[in-house]
Amino acid sequence: MLVILHHKTKKTLFLWKACMKRVGFLYSEEFLRHRTPDGHPERADRLRCLIAHLRDSDLWQKVNHVTPNPASLESILEVHSREYLNALRATCARGGGLLDEGDTFVVKESFKVAMQAAGAVCTAIDAIVADRLNAAFCAVRPPGHHAERRNAMGFCLINNVAVGARYAQRVHGKEKIAILDWDVHHGNGTQHAFEDDASVFYISLHQFPFYPGTGARNETGIGEGKGFTLNVPLPAGTGEVKYLAAFEDEIVPTLQKFKPDLLIISAGFDAHKDDPIGGMKLTEDSFAKMTDSVKGIAPIVSVLEGGYNLEALAKSVEAHVRALD
Ligand SMILES: [Zn+2]
């Protein structure tokens, strides 16, 4: 009914906007099939609780639900080595196990799930380039920003945002991509993927010193990419005032100067005050404010990274997605 009426009166136009149909939401139940051992923070319940929370709110009906396609092998190989990809696939085919010395586990289904998680970012980019969406949120797992070219790391198998950035360049001819990473951890994998490349600007705010140890202020890129990495390390206990000041003083001016064709957000929500891993003091509303401050610079594809308190994650994603409209 809204579609039929939408340009007849101002009131129905308002209703049309209230539908948020220009904001895409990409999710698949396949993402639940990457399972981790009992007690592992990066678990399928993160998405189960998020989806249940959104279904209970009006937001679920308002956003434009888009089914994520799997990424092509070609897209993944722009970011990861063939050797790593083969090893990941082989470990999964054998039934899974521990991938590194840390706590990055896979099961049989994980390879396929990870391909679809990266594919969600590409699908969102397709929809934005085709002008079917203004912005999109990819509710994916496993997360991606710690994954390096040749290895899995920190719960991450495939670097979803890095695959998306390269896809936007190769398939759609987008020249300049900005990646904004506000996960509480530094995105070492993403920084390393683009640190020598002036066409992809990587910006990260993160707790420091903290896992994974990278992301010092003086890491600003190398070679051709010098000046196209911005790290904003913040001490444990940092709250919204300092985060928003960093946006206003550094991040927004940097993005405005760079003029990206696309802004990809590595949207972790583990800087929330209730997160069991992070030590920061943000609230769900902080994520809405950060979103507001970068809206309008370029179309946004936002991709879930961390966030391990189930309720805080669900509420923060809701606030963030509402702000994308
Ligand atoms: Zn994190």
Boltz pocket constraint, residues with backbone or C-beta under 6 A from the ligand:
constraints:
  - pocket:
      binder: B
      contacts: [[A, 183], [A, 184], [A, 185], [A, 268], [A, 270], [A, 305], [A, 306], [A, 307]]
      max_distance: 6.0
